[in-house]
Amino acid sequence: MIIAQILEACTDGASKTRIVYRCNLNFTTVNPYISLLRDRGLIAASSGPRPLFRTTESGLEIMKCLQKHHCEICKLRSQIEDALADGI
């Protein structure tokens, strides 16, 4: 879910510091994720000493898919927990 959180944090543009705080990460942890997302074309960075990262169109599509699947997993987990509570 970290990737989806980073993509969401970057939708309106975000500095690395903003990403770190919004996603509850640290700078050491966030760097490989930013590199991965940039290499895959899911975020783009503005030029300059303090770049802003923005989610690309491809990144938005991936973010929506990740969020959808996360919701489905949560529903399944709830159903499994209910079934286990009922002794099935």
N, C-alpha and C positions, 0 to 999 in steps of 0.2 A: 504494500500500500504506500510505501515511501515514494515510489516513482509517481503514482497518481497525485500524491500530496505536493510533490515538487512541481509537477505539471500545472496543478491548480494554482499554486503560489505564483507561477510565472505568467498566468493568463493576461494580466494587465501590466506586466513588466515588474521585475523584482531584482534587487541587488542580492549578492550572495548572503549578506547579513540578514536581509528580510527572509530569504529562503530558510536559513538556519533557524531563525526564531519561529517562523510560521509552521515549520515542520518538526520542531523540537529535536533538531540535530545539532552536531557540532561541526566546526569547519573541516576537521580531518575526515569526518564521515561524509559530508556533502560533496566534497571534491570529486570522488570517483563517480558519483551519480550524475553530477553536472557534465563530466567528461563523456559518460555513456550517452546521456540524452542529447548532447551536442553532436557526437559522432553519428548518432542514428537520425539526426535531423528533426528531433522532437522539440528542441528548444534552440533558439538563436540568441547570440549575445551582441549587444551594441559595441562599437569600438570605443576605446578610451581606457583610462586607468581604472575606472570603477564601472565595469560594464553592467548593463541591465539585461537580464535574461527574459526572453519572451517565448511563450509556447507557440509553436508553429501550427499550421492547419493539421498536419499529420499528428502532432502532439495532442491536439484537442480531440481528434478521433480516438487515439489510443487512451487518453484520459477517460473519455466517456465509456469505452469498452471496459476498462479496469474498474470504474465505479459501478457499472452494471453488474459485472461478475462478482464484485465484492458484496453487493446487495443480495444477489442470489445465494452466495455462500452463507451470509448471515441468516437468511430465511431457512436454508437447509439445516444449519446448526441449531436453530430454534426448534425446528421440527424433530430433529434427532433428540435434543434435550427433553422435549415433551414426551416423545415415545419412551425414552428411558425412564422418565419420572412415572409414567403409567405402567412400567414393568414389562414392556414389550422387548 
